[in-house]
Amino acid sequence: MAITLDGLRRLIKTSVRGRRLGLTHDEWLVGPKGTRLAITAATSASTGTQLPNYGHITLTSTESGGTTWQIADPVAGCEVSISITSSSTFAHTVTPENATFATSGGTTGASVILQGGGTAVTLVGISTGVYASRGASPGSTYIDFST
């Protein structure tokens, strides 16, 4: 069943901005067309700059031996997605400043390695010290959470 934007706006019980933005009776935010994300375009020229812990990050590099990036530690409950926009097949290694990555079997990893053009992963902060993977792109060439 389709739900129109106008139909969602009719559910508003507590208004934040008229019928354009508000909360439903069970505290769901409704009304906006969508949420805009900050887009960070990181290139090999910005490898010394820390990546943000929010929005969407595109990684593009022409380095032949792989590139290492540092991402800010997570904010609990917030997402960040990362994608490779170059066609290179070398590894892009993303390491948090002080946090770790939750991996299978309850262990933690020190970095996420994305390899191959179009490879993407969405991370969510499950605490201020741990990122978890919310999902990876279909057909990703290679994603590994190293220890």
N, CA, C and O of each residue as an XYZ file, in Angstrom:
588
protein
N       0.830     -1.172      0.000
C       0.000      0.000      0.000
C       0.879      1.241      0.000
O       1.777      1.366      0.832
N       0.633      2.138     -0.904
C       1.399      3.380     -0.996
C       0.959      4.361      0.076
O      -0.221      4.453      0.415
N       1.918      5.080      0.591
C       1.632      6.137      1.555
C       2.169      7.432      0.961
O       3.366      7.557      0.703
N       1.286      8.382      0.748
C       1.703      9.647      0.145
C       2.298     10.576      1.193
O       2.079     10.405      2.392
N       3.044     11.550      0.726
C       3.606     12.548      1.622
C       2.488     13.296      2.348
O       2.601     13.569      3.543
N       1.420     13.624      1.638
C       0.288     14.309      2.256
C      -0.381     13.414      3.306
O      -0.800     13.895      4.360
N      -0.478     12.120      3.017
C      -1.054     11.181      3.977
C      -0.238     11.103      5.255
O      -0.796     11.037      6.350
N       1.081     11.111      5.119
C       1.940     11.115      6.301
C       1.774     12.401      7.096
O       1.747     12.378      8.327
N       1.665     13.505      6.399
C       1.526     14.791      7.083
C       0.206     14.882      7.852
O       0.124     15.599      8.849
N      -0.818     14.170      7.406
C      -2.089     14.159      8.134
C      -1.976     13.430      9.473
O      -2.839     13.595     10.335
N      -0.931     12.630      9.659
C      -0.728     11.894     10.905
C      -0.091     12.739     12.009
O       0.000     12.295     13.153
N       0.343     13.936     11.678
C       1.035     14.790     12.651
C       0.098     15.153     13.799
O      -1.001     15.665     13.585
N       0.550     14.880     15.011
C      -0.196     15.227     16.223
C       0.466     16.377     16.966
O      -0.220     17.222     17.541
N       1.798     16.415     16.958
C       2.551     17.501     17.579
C       3.347     18.187     16.486
O       4.256     17.597     15.900
N       3.004     19.426     16.218
C       3.625     20.148     15.117
C       4.944     20.781     15.539
O       5.060     21.366     16.616
N       5.931     20.649     14.664
C       7.190     21.356     14.840
C       7.195     22.562     13.911
O       7.719     23.623     14.249
N       6.606     22.382     12.740
C       6.512     23.455     11.752
C       5.220     23.265     10.956
O       5.257     22.871      9.790
N       4.114     23.537     11.568
C       2.821     23.395     10.895
C       2.597     21.965     10.430
O       2.959     21.014     11.123
N       1.995     21.817      9.242
C       1.791     20.479      8.686
C       3.001     20.005      7.904
O       2.970     18.929      7.308
N       4.065     20.793      7.898
C       5.236     20.424      7.111
C       6.183     19.500      7.858
O       6.908     18.727      7.234
N       6.189     19.567      9.197
C       7.089     18.745     10.003
C       6.482     18.572     11.378
O       6.038     19.538     11.999
N       6.465     17.324     11.857
C       5.898     17.086     13.175
C       6.087     15.652     13.616
O       6.751     14.859     12.948
N       5.482     15.328     14.771
C       5.556     13.992     15.338
C       4.178     13.356     15.321
O       3.170     14.027     15.545
N       4.141     12.048     15.051
C       2.884     11.309     15.129
C       2.612     10.975     16.596
O       3.426     11.281     17.466
N       1.464     10.348     16.866
C       1.113     10.015     18.245
C       2.123      9.055     18.879
O       2.268      9.041     20.102
N       2.820      8.256     18.076
C       3.819      7.334     18.619
C       5.253      7.831     18.392
O       6.199      7.043     18.377
N       5.395      9.157     18.214
C       6.659      9.871     18.163
C       7.538      9.585     16.940
O       8.764      9.642     17.038
N       6.934      9.284     15.808
C       7.676      9.190     14.553
C       7.699     10.560     13.904
O       6.675     11.240     13.830
N       8.862     10.960     13.438
C       9.007     12.226     12.729
C       8.453     12.049     11.319
O       8.853     11.126     10.609
N       7.540     12.921     10.909
C       6.956     12.848      9.568
C       6.890     14.246      8.956
O       6.976     15.259      9.650
N       6.739     14.262      7.668
C       6.535     15.522      6.967
C       7.577     15.876      5.937
O       7.213     16.334      4.854
N       8.871     15.688      6.215
C       9.841     16.109      5.209
C       9.864     15.155      4.019
O       9.513     13.983      4.148
N      10.273     15.659      2.878
C      10.398     14.820      1.685
C      11.469     13.770      1.872
O      11.364     12.676      1.316
N      12.456     14.064      2.611
C      13.572     13.151      2.848
C      14.612     13.851      3.691
O      14.424     14.993      4.108
N      15.682     13.177      3.933
C      16.756     13.756      4.714
C      17.968     13.911      3.816
O      18.395     12.955      3.169
N      18.513     15.095      3.777
C      19.701     15.331      2.960
C      20.941     14.967      3.767
O      21.041     15.263      4.958
N      21.867     14.328      3.097
C      23.114     13.937      3.729
C      24.247     14.845      3.296
O      24.274     15.331      2.165
N      25.163     15.064      4.189
C      26.400     15.743      3.817
C      27.223     14.755      2.997
O      27.323     13.584      3.362
N      27.809     15.211      1.899
C      28.634     14.369      1.047
C      30.075     14.859      1.158
O      30.362     16.031      0.915
N      30.972     13.957      1.526
C      32.390     14.268      1.602
C      33.103     13.523      0.497
O      33.062     12.294      0.447
N      33.751     14.249     -0.385
C      34.514     13.636     -1.484
C      35.979     13.628     -1.085
O      36.657     14.652     -1.170
N      36.466     12.476     -0.650
C      37.855     12.349     -0.227
C      38.688     11.817     -1.395
O      38.305     10.855     -2.061
N      39.821     12.456     -1.627
C      40.725     12.045     -2.697
C      42.096     11.748     -2.104
O      42.338     12.004     -0.925
N      42.983     11.214     -2.918
C      44.329     10.905     -2.422
C      45.016     12.155     -1.887
O      45.929     12.056     -1.067
N      44.589     13.326     -2.341
C      45.166     14.576     -1.848
C      44.704     14.905     -0.431
O      45.317     15.742      0.232
N      43.634     14.264      0.047
C      43.104     14.569      1.380
C      43.287     13.412      2.356
O      42.578     13.340      3.360
N      44.231     12.500      2.079
C      44.401     11.341      2.958
C      44.833     11.720      4.367
O      44.617     10.937      5.292
N      45.430     12.882      4.565
C      45.819     13.307      5.902
C      44.692     13.967      6.675
O      44.862     14.312      7.844
N      43.550     14.146      6.042
C      42.395     14.787      6.664
C      41.446     13.720      7.199
O      41.119     12.768      6.490
N      41.003     13.874      8.440
C      40.103     12.888      9.032
C      38.731     12.935      8.366
O      38.183     14.011      8.128
N      38.181     11.753      8.067
C      36.850     11.652      7.485
C      35.804     11.885      8.568
O      36.033     11.536      9.726
N      34.650     12.472      8.210
C      33.605     12.701      9.218
C      32.885     11.400      9.581
O      32.975     10.409      8.858
N      32.174     11.416     10.702
C      31.439     10.235     11.169
C      29.943     10.343     10.861
O      29.116      9.820     11.608
N      29.599     11.014      9.773
C      28.199     11.193      9.386
C      28.121     11.378      7.873
O      29.133     11.628      7.219
N      26.912     11.254      7.322
C      26.696     11.500      5.898
C      27.202     10.386      5.011
O      27.223      9.218      5.399
N      27.613     10.772      3.803
C      28.147      9.802      2.839
C      29.528     10.262      2.413
O      29.743     11.441      2.132
N      30.459      9.325      2.366
C      31.838      9.619      1.992
C      32.171      8.860      0.718
O      31.954      7.651      0.638
N      32.694      9.560     -0.275
C      33.195      8.895     -1.475
C      34.714      8.925     -1.417
O      35.315      9.965     -1.147
N      35.327      7.780     -1.671
C      36.779      7.673     -1.674
C      37.258      7.476     -3.103
O      36.821      6.549     -3.786
N      38.148      8.338     -3.555
C      38.729      8.240     -4.882
C      40.226      8.459     -4.743
O      40.664      9.451     -4.162
N      41.006      7.532     -5.279
C      42.449      7.674     -5.182
C      43.117      7.007     -6.367
O      42.612      6.026     -6.914
N      44.240      7.542     -6.751
C      45.007      6.957     -7.843
C      46.290      6.308     -7.330
O      47.150      5.912     -8.116
N      46.413      6.204     -6.013
C      47.595      5.561     -5.433
C      47.612      4.090     -5.826
O      46.590      3.413     -5.719
N      48.741      3.592     -6.275
C      48.798      2.207     -6.749
C      48.984      1.194     -5.627
O      48.702      0.010     -5.812
N      49.455      1.642     -4.466
C      49.700      0.702     -3.381
C      48.613      0.667     -2.332
O      48.796      0.042     -1.287
N      47.510      1.304     -2.568
C      46.437      1.352     -1.583
C      46.486      2.640     -0.787
O      47.502      3.335     -0.774
N      45.388      2.954     -0.126
C      45.268      4.204      0.610
C      44.685      3.917      1.984
O      43.784      3.090      2.126
N      45.206      4.606      2.994
C      44.678      4.475      4.346
C      44.012      5.782      4.733
O      44.584      6.858      4.559
N      42.793      5.678      5.261
C      42.002      6.832      5.670
C      41.681      6.685      7.147
O      41.558      5.567      7.649
N      41.542      7.809      7.848
C      41.097      7.767      9.239
C      39.726      8.419      9.314
O      39.506      9.501      8.771
N      38.794      7.733     10.007
C      37.447      8.261     10.198
C      37.274      8.639     11.664
O      37.813      7.975     12.549
N      36.530      9.697     11.915
C      36.250     10.109     13.299
C      35.503      8.992     14.017
O      34.769      8.226     13.392
N      35.688      8.903     15.312
C      35.008      7.880     16.099
C      33.495      8.053     15.985
O      33.017      9.160     15.735
N      32.735      6.964     16.169
C      31.289      7.012     15.943
C      30.531      7.805     16.990
O      31.006      8.033     18.102
N      29.327      8.221     16.591
C      28.332      8.768     17.495
C      27.270      7.675     17.610
O      26.748      7.218     16.593
N      26.945      7.253     18.816
C      25.988      6.169     19.006
C      24.660      6.498     18.330
O      24.074      7.550     18.584
N      24.188      5.602     17.475
C      22.917      5.766     16.791
C      22.991      6.486     15.460
O      21.977      6.588     14.769
N      24.144      6.987     15.079
C      24.287      7.716     13.809
C      24.957      6.845     12.753
O      25.785      5.989     13.065
N      24.585      7.081     11.500
C      25.120      6.308     10.377
C      26.079      7.131      9.536
O      26.002      8.359      9.486
N      26.977      6.423      8.883
C      27.850      6.996      7.868
C      28.027      5.918      6.805
O      28.218      4.746      7.131
N      27.965      6.311      5.544
C      28.198      5.343      4.472
C      29.440      5.755      3.700
O      29.756      6.938      3.582
N      30.133      4.756      3.178
C      31.391      4.979      2.462
C      31.330      4.200      1.156
O      30.932      3.035      1.143
N      31.722      4.838      0.060
C      31.772      4.122     -1.219
C      33.042      4.484     -1.976
O      33.591      5.576     -1.828
N      33.488      3.539     -2.789
C      34.658      3.737     -3.639
C      34.149      4.199     -5.000
O      33.348      3.514     -5.635
N      34.613      5.353     -5.442
C      34.124      5.891     -6.713
C      35.143      5.775     -7.840
O      34.878      6.205     -8.962
N      36.298      5.202     -7.551
C      37.268      4.983     -8.621
C      37.191      3.524     -9.065
O      36.630      2.687     -8.357
N      37.741      3.225    -10.208
C      37.696      1.854    -10.732
C      38.913      1.040    -10.308
O      39.106     -0.079    -10.783
N      39.721      1.585     -9.433
C      40.934      0.887     -9.014
C      40.597     -0.374     -8.231
O      39.509     -0.497     -7.668
N      41.528     -1.296     -8.203
C      41.311     -2.559     -7.499
C      42.141     -2.668     -6.228
O      42.119     -3.708     -5.571
N      42.873     -1.618     -5.869
C      43.672     -1.678     -4.650
C      42.807     -1.408     -3.427
O      41.647     -1.013     -3.542
N      43.386     -1.626     -2.269
C      42.640     -1.537     -1.017
C      42.549     -0.106     -0.499
O      43.524      0.646     -0.523
N      41.359      0.250     -0.032
C      41.126      1.481      0.713
C      40.873      1.039      2.155
O      39.850      0.416      2.441
N      41.782      1.352      3.048
C      41.667      0.941      4.440
C      41.178      2.124      5.263
O      41.778      3.199      5.237
N      40.076      1.918      6.000
C      39.490      2.972      6.829
C      39.616      2.541      8.286
O      39.133      1.480      8.681
N      40.274      3.386      9.074
C      40.532      3.085     10.479
C      39.974      4.209     11.342
O      40.243      5.379     11.070
N      39.200      3.880     12.382
C      38.718      4.930     13.283
C      39.859      5.494     14.125
O      40.905      4.866     14.289
N      39.633      6.679     14.646
C      40.645      7.335     15.472
C      40.996      6.471     16.688
O      42.164      6.135     16.883
N      40.010      6.110     17.499
C      40.239      5.287     18.693
C      39.282      4.107     18.781
O      39.500      3.203     19.588
N      38.242      4.094     17.980
C      37.190      3.074     18.065
C      37.601      1.794     17.334
O      38.693      1.706     16.774
N      36.708      0.810     17.351
C      36.906     -0.447     16.630
C      35.644     -0.745     15.829
O      34.662     -0.005     15.888
N      35.692     -1.847     15.076
C      34.546     -2.317     14.315
C      34.061     -3.628     14.910
O      34.866     -4.504     15.228
N      32.747     -3.770     15.063
C      32.177     -5.041     15.496
C      32.250     -5.995     14.312
O      31.844     -5.645     13.204
N      32.762     -7.190     14.540
C      32.860     -8.194     13.480
C      32.075     -9.429     13.888
O      31.457     -9.447     14.952
N      32.093    -10.446     13.066
C      31.345    -11.661     13.377
C      31.928    -12.354     14.603
O      33.118    -12.234     14.893
N      31.096    -13.060     15.296
C      31.531    -13.819     16.460
C      31.851    -12.977     17.675
O      32.503    -13.454     18.603
N      31.398    -11.719     17.686
C      31.594    -10.875     18.850
C      32.995    -10.314     18.999
O      33.311     -9.725     20.033
N      33.846    -10.480     17.991
C      35.184     -9.912     18.071
C      35.176     -8.502     17.499
O      34.179     -8.072     16.918
N      36.273     -7.788     17.659
C      36.362     -6.442     17.116
C      37.513     -6.355     16.129
O      38.512     -7.063     16.256
N      37.361     -5.486     15.153
C      38.390     -5.271     14.152
C      38.912     -3.855     14.225
O      38.235     -2.955     14.722
N      40.121     -3.664     13.725
C      40.763     -2.362     13.797
C      40.465     -1.500     12.580
O      40.582     -0.276     12.654
N      40.085     -2.105     11.468
C      39.840     -1.320     10.259
C      38.883     -2.060      9.331
O      38.659     -3.262      9.469
N      38.327     -1.312      8.384
C      37.516     -1.906      7.326
C      38.285     -1.678      6.028
O      38.778     -0.580      5.771
N      38.381     -2.719      5.220
C      39.115     -2.645      3.961
C      38.118     -2.795      2.826
O      37.432     -3.812      2.726
N      38.038     -1.785      1.972
C      37.154     -1.812      0.808
C      38.033     -1.886     -0.429
O      38.972     -1.106     -0.586
N      37.721     -2.819     -1.292
C      38.554     -3.010     -2.473
C      37.690     -3.166     -3.704
O      36.792     -4.008     -3.740
N      37.959     -2.355     -4.713
C      37.245     -2.435     -5.978
C      36.238     -1.317     -6.142
O      35.563     -0.926     -5.190
N      36.144     -0.807     -7.361
C      35.208      0.264     -7.665
C      33.779     -0.125     -7.361
O      33.367     -1.251     -7.643
N      33.022      0.785     -6.794
C      31.623      0.529     -6.455
C      31.424     -0.145     -5.121
O      30.285     -0.300     -4.683
N      32.486     -0.551     -4.462
C      32.370     -1.170     -3.154
C      31.850     -0.132     -2.159
O      32.317      1.006     -2.145
N      30.889     -0.524     -1.335
C      30.300      0.424     -0.381
C      29.883     -0.294      0.888
O      29.548     -1.478      0.869
N      29.908      0.437      1.985
C      29.480     -0.104      3.269
C      28.791      1.015      4.047
O      29.168      2.182      3.943
N      27.782      0.642      4.822
C      27.117      1.579      5.719
C      27.445      1.158      7.141
O      27.246      0.008      7.530
N      27.951      2.116      7.908
C      28.332      1.861      9.286
C      27.396      2.614     10.220
O      26.929      3.707      9.898
N      27.124      2.023     11.377
C      26.313      2.684     12.394
C      27.084      2.626     13.708
O      27.669      1.597     14.046
N      27.084      3.724     14.439
C      27.729      3.737     15.740
C      26.846      3.039     16.750
O      25.730      3.487     17.014
N      27.336      1.936     17.323
C      26.546      1.247     18.348
C      26.969      1.701     19.739
O      26.322      1.376     20.735
N      28.052      2.447     19.794
C      28.494      3.151     20.998
C      29.494      4.198     20.521
O      29.739      4.318     19.321
N      30.059      4.937     21.425
C      31.053      5.934     21.007
C      32.401      5.291     20.701
O      33.335      5.970     20.274
N      32.501      3.982     20.921
C      33.764      3.290     20.671
C      33.674      2.158     19.682
O      34.680      1.505     19.405
N      32.461      1.896     19.123
C      32.316      0.753     18.212
C      31.398      1.100     17.048
O      30.284      1.588     17.240
N      31.889      0.838     15.827
C      31.080      0.895     14.613
C      30.620     -0.528     14.289
O      31.362     -1.486     14.506
N      29.412     -0.665     13.776
C      28.936     -1.946     13.262
C      28.520     -1.733     11.813
O      28.109     -0.636     11.434
N      28.626     -2.773     11.013
C      28.215     -2.688      9.616
C      26.716     -2.893      9.529
O      26.180     -3.881     10.033
N      26.049     -1.957      8.889
C      24.608     -2.096      8.679
C      24.340     -2.795      7.355
O      23.241     -3.303      7.133
N      25.319     -2.824      6.488
C      25.167     -3.512      5.218
C      26.227     -3.085      4.229
O      26.844     -2.027      4.355
N      26.418     -3.928      3.252
C      27.388     -3.657      2.196
C      26.673     -3.685      0.861
O      25.594     -4.262      0.727
N      27.289     -3.053     -0.120
C      26.672     -2.989     -1.441
C      26.611     -4.371     -2.077
O      27.532     -5.172     -1.915
N      25.532     -4.651     -2.799
C      25.466     -5.920     -3.523
C      26.594     -5.966     -4.546
O      26.860     -4.982     -5.235
N      27.241     -7.095     -4.635
C      28.302     -7.258     -5.616
C      29.585     -6.554     -5.244
O      30.441     -6.332     -6.100
N      29.733     -6.198     -3.970
C      30.978     -5.560     -3.555
C      32.143     -6.486     -3.847
O      32.067     -7.693     -3.617
N      33.209     -5.914     -4.351
C      34.368     -6.720     -4.692
C      34.982     -7.352     -3.454
O      35.241     -8.555     -3.429
N      35.218     -6.535     -2.420
C      35.881     -7.063     -1.240
C      35.700     -6.115     -0.076
O      36.064     -4.942     -0.170
N      35.143     -6.603      1.021
C      35.047     -5.831      2.258
C      35.508     -6.747      3.382
O      35.036     -7.877      3.506
N      36.414     -6.264      4.183
C      36.953     -7.077      5.264
C      37.144     -6.192      6.484
O      37.617     -5.061      6.369
N      36.778     -6.702      7.645
C      37.038     -6.007      8.892
C      38.249     -6.685      9.504
O      38.141     -7.780     10.056
N      39.412     -6.033      9.407
C      40.649     -6.656      9.864
C      40.804     -6.513     11.368
O      40.229     -5.618     11.987
N      41.579     -7.399     11.934
C      41.840     -7.357     13.382
C      43.246     -6.887     13.643
O      43.658     -6.784     14.798
